[in-house]
């Protein structure tokens, strides 16, 4: 007897039934991102950071002086693992199934996030390409600014529903819409 397993996203129940065109302020859920946790060996932090920044189609997300997340929405896990294995002085582990990637964008994104994080997200302080580990909606998260009015939020899978609901509540006055990324 064979068993077919279907991949079901942890936020399917939060989004299903809400098929609306995105408003300018929108929360997108990435269905199958590739997310690896990378740790630099002692004394190798600078070399590992440089190698991560030079990795093609992999976006490094800073967590601490010797820890990063490597995120890709275009490559498979095997390809990313192959690229990371070429980085001397680094250890890595696939976190894709244990993390959820959300992208929030729009003209009111900083106002919405200001209710959820205790970090200054002004464009002059939190520049495009910058990321940091922080508390978001009372959950440990990694927040990255990926565009002028776009931020990525990576949270543990087990707490994604709570973060999603709080973001939607904080964005209600700005008519924040939600959906899965294409």
Secondary structure in CASP SS format (residue, H / E / C, confidence):
PFRMAT SS
TARGET T0000
AUTHOR 0000-0000-0000
METHOD secondary structure of the structure
MODEL  1
X C 1.00
X C 1.00
X C 1.00
X C 1.00
X C 1.00
X C 1.00
X C 1.00
X C 1.00
X C 1.00
X C 1.00
X C 1.00
X H 1.00
X H 1.00
X H 1.00
X H 1.00
X C 1.00
X C 1.00
X C 1.00
X C 1.00
X C 1.00
X C 1.00
X C 1.00
X C 1.00
X C 1.00
X C 1.00
X E 1.00
X E 1.00
X E 1.00
X E 1.00
X E 1.00
X C 1.00
X C 1.00
X C 1.00
X E 1.00
X E 1.00
X E 1.00
X E 1.00
X E 1.00
X E 1.00
X E 1.00
X C 1.00
X C 1.00
X C 1.00
X C 1.00
X H 1.00
X H 1.00
X H 1.00
X H 1.00
X H 1.00
X H 1.00
X H 1.00
X H 1.00
X H 1.00
X H 1.00
X C 1.00
X C 1.00
X C 1.00
X C 1.00
X E 1.00
X E 1.00
X E 1.00
X E 1.00
X E 1.00
X E 1.00
X C 1.00
X C 1.00
X E 1.00
X E 1.00
X E 1.00
X E 1.00
X E 1.00
X E 1.00
X C 1.00
X C 1.00
X C 1.00
X C 1.00
X H 1.00
X H 1.00
X H 1.00
X H 1.00
X H 1.00
X H 1.00
X H 1.00
X H 1.00
X H 1.00
X C 1.00
X C 1.00
X C 1.00
X C 1.00
X E 1.00
X E 1.00
X E 1.00
X E 1.00
X E 1.00
X C 1.00
X H 1.00
X H 1.00
X H 1.00
X E 1.00
X E 1.00
X E 1.00
X E 1.00
X E 1.00
X E 1.00
X E 1.00
X C 1.00
X C 1.00
X C 1.00
X H 1.00
X H 1.00
X H 1.00
X H 1.00
X H 1.00
X H 1.00
X C 1.00
X C 1.00
X C 1.00
X C 1.00
X C 1.00
X C 1.00
X C 1.00
X C 1.00
X C 1.00
X C 1.00
X C 1.00
X C 1.00
X C 1.00
X C 1.00
X C 1.00
X C 1.00
X E 1.00
X E 1.00
X E 1.00
X E 1.00
X E 1.00
X E 1.00
X C 1.00
X C 1.00
X E 1.00
X E 1.00
X E 1.00
X E 1.00
X E 1.00
X E 1.00
X E 1.00
X E 1.00
X E 1.00
X C 1.00
X C 1.00
X E 1.00
X E 1.00
X E 1.00
X E 1.00
X E 1.00
X E 1.00
X E 1.00
X H 1.00
X H 1.00
X H 1.00
X H 1.00
X H 1.00
X H 1.00
X H 1.00
X H 1.00
X H 1.00
X H 1.00
X H 1.00
X H 1.00
X H 1.00
X H 1.00
X C 1.00
X H 1.00
X H 1.00
X H 1.00
X C 1.00
X C 1.00
X E 1.00
X E 1.00
X E 1.00
X E 1.00
X C 1.00
X C 1.00
END
